[in-house]
Amino acid sequence: MDVIPVTALGRLPLPALPVAGWLENDELHEFLRDLYGTYADYADHLFTLGRTEAERAASKWTAFARAAAPAPAAEGHTDMPPEFIHDSGFGLAWRHLVAWQALMGAVLSESAFFSIGHTLETQADLEASFRLVAHLYYKHALQVLRGFVEDLVLPLWFAAKPQDFASWSSGERYHVPPMKTREGSKRKPGMLDSLAHDGYIPKELAARTASLYGDLNGAIHTQERRLIHRGVDRSEYRGEVFKRDDFEEWCLRISEGVTVGARLLSTQEHLWQGLREQHPIICDICHNWSTFTTTRERYSDGRGEIVTFHCGICRNDVIYPAEFAEEHWPPR
């Protein structure tokens, strides 16, 4: 059974809805219930918690944005910050943050990832982007989102090429391939094109990810329209204030990032499942499948035994029922 059900993926992207209008059984709530299946009470808890945190954040964002003073020359033609709790863009972004946090909980609880470091990093990236926008740093928030995409694609590359993962995780001088194929380049194709060509991800998903990544590149390469201080050289400078156009673009990028990211996570899960099928006894952190010491003990209730496999590479412990361990260890 998939950790990320197809029904949950099909609900993304979620429609925009102000936080004040979030009601039980809406699309976000149904996404959480699809994701957690029989654990409906936990899905309900996540929805309630997400709404409460969104309400609290909306109040803080409103106060900060309204306290920000525009540049003197910008008086009269700046955007009035909204009451964020009634803003559909804010609601759109926060709904997708709640969705991502729920996805992380599901994936981490089932060890359905290839690289735990990159998986944890995606949530840090997303939350950092929200914190930057709360303080009106729109360009920087987009820069962090580019890292969010990178931290989703690279584990897929490693899952397809475990030897590359071994080189990267060992601290060797490993050169990460480019995300996209450079036009006119005679070098090897980028990761997305290679993964699609070899059948690891659908071409549509590769193209959609590349498009999002390309959009976010502008914030890294200082496109004029991304600058916080744009217009200072032509009497159009607004200052470090709320900017409706920048804010709404960021909201859309969050929605698209989580939608694309969920599909990349699902693909990573399937590749990891395939590796587990090849190597039933495997460390879920460093993916060693040959170097273990073992400890056997009885369950606390006395019903059966378990075997703990102590990884000789990263020192992680993996526990299996004794019957499963006897069937698959040592490797045949």
Stockholm file with secondary structure:
# STOCKHOLM 1.0

chainA/1-332         MDVIPVTALGRLPLPALPVAGWLENDELHEFLRDLYGTYADYADHLFTLGRTEAERAASKWTAFARAAAPAPAAEGHTDMPPEFIHDSGFGLAWRHLVAWQALMGAVLSESAFFSIGHTLETQADLEASFRLVAHLYYKHALQVLRGFVEDLVLPLWFAAKPQDFASWSSGERYHVPPMKTREGSKRKPGMLDSLAHDGYIPKELAARTASLYGDLNGAIHTQERRLIHRGVDRSEYRGEVFKRDDFEEWCLRISEGVTVGARLLSTQEHLWQGLREQHPIICDICHNWSTFTTTRERYSDGRGEIVTFHCGICRNDVIYPAEFAEEHWPPR
#=GR chainA/1-332 SS CCSSCHHHHTTCSCCCCCGGGCCTTSHHHHHHHHHHTTCHHHHHHHHHHHHHHHHHHHHHHHHHHHHCCCCGGGTTSSCCCCCGGGCHHHHHHHHHHHHHHHHHHHHHHTTCCSCHHHHHHHHHHHHHHHHHHHTTCHHHHHHHHHHHHHHHHHHHHHHHCHHHHHHHHTTCCCCCCCSSCCTTCCSCCCHHHHHHHTTSSCHHHHHHHHHHHHHHHHHHTTCGGGCTTTTTTTTCCCCSSCCHHHHHHHHHHHHHHHHHHHHHHHHHHHHHHHHHHHCSSCCTTTCCCSCEEEEEEECTTSSSEEEEEEETTTCCEEEEEHHHHHHHSSCC
#=GC SS_cons         CCSSCHHHHTTCSCCCCCGGGCCTTSHHHHHHHHHHTTCHHHHHHHHHHHHHHHHHHHHHHHHHHHHCCCCGGGTTSSCCCCCGGGCHHHHHHHHHHHHHHHHHHHHHHTTCCSCHHHHHHHHHHHHHHHHHHHTTCHHHHHHHHHHHHHHHHHHHHHHHCHHHHHHHHTTCCCCCCCSSCCTTCCSCCCHHHHHHHTTSSCHHHHHHHHHHHHHHHHHHTTCGGGCTTTTTTTTCCCCSSCCHHHHHHHHHHHHHHHHHHHHHHHHHHHHHHHHHHHCSSCCTTTCCCSCEEEEEEECTTSSSEEEEEEETTTCCEEEEEHHHHHHHSSCC
//
